[in-house]
Amino acid sequence: MNKFAIAIHGGAGTILRSSMTAEKELNYKKGLEDAIISGEKILSAGGSSLDAVEAAIRSLEDHPLFNAGRGAVFTNDEKNEMDASIMEGKTLMAGAVTGVKNIKNPISLAKTVMQESEHVFLSGLGAMEFAEKMKLEFAPDEYFFVEQRYNQLLQAKETDSITMDHNDSKSTGKDKTGTVGCVALDVHGNLAAGTSTGGMTNKKFGRVGDSPMIGAGTYANNNSCAISCTGHGEFFIRAVVAYDISCLMEYKGLTLKQACDLVVNKKLVAFGGEGGLIAMDANGNIELPFNSEGMYRATKKSGEELFIGIYRD
Ligand code: ASP
């Protein structure tokens, strides 16, 4: 059997050991493990990387600790507006949604946009109308109410800051990150990538981050790599992070590692863009670079041990 590989993230940010309880750490790790196993099952049975990416992300979206789906952060007007995107490396087909509410699994909506619509990117009410037509699952407001997230909103409102999700509460709040993502290589040699998020706490005016933008937060191309980003979206959009890494590989011949180092640890750092990403090339090599304190992450390759990490070391 050809080899397969999968990597996931559950957000990057100021994740400090000192502010983590053993119980919470265990919950995060269990959430990551369950998600990667749901993707791995599909890959080991010969399924597609696209389906594996969707399954792993659905599992993270259903988990209240991650900033996507059920655990999505609150907007300034106390709503949960979610963004998601997915891309297939073989065909360069992609689907994305932004500003959707009450959709249980936005990643499945993004995949449905890719497979069943004649468009790539749907927003707000139109995206929800399409979801209804395609019979995607909706959930009531209460399903998305997670107390910790609501408190984060109240805290952000106090200082009028737009914040990201995973952060030590003692820090300024400017550098919180969340979001979930997955990249995978299937036994047929095809790459796929997907990202799903609630965006940033206290976001206003229909703000859209990098996560649903093909080329910024998500990209997959069998000729180069599959990427899913997490971090301060405004910077990731301006640096076109995911596509930049792909271009450095495709046009300049950099390895996955060289391209990731250049973009995450040099370009983004010089720019002031905090965050990280998961990356995989067509040989199943994986890179998990981040310039923040930590990034929730996990990897599994065929025939190898599961790896789960949170902090830098
Ligand atoms: N990149 C996401 C956004 O800006 C946030 C995150 O990764 O936590 O919407």
Residues whose N, C-alpha, C, O or C-beta is under 5 A from the ligand:
A	BS01	LIG	M164 D165 K176 T177 G178 T179 T197 G199 M200 G209 D210 S211 C229 T230 G231 H232 G233 E234
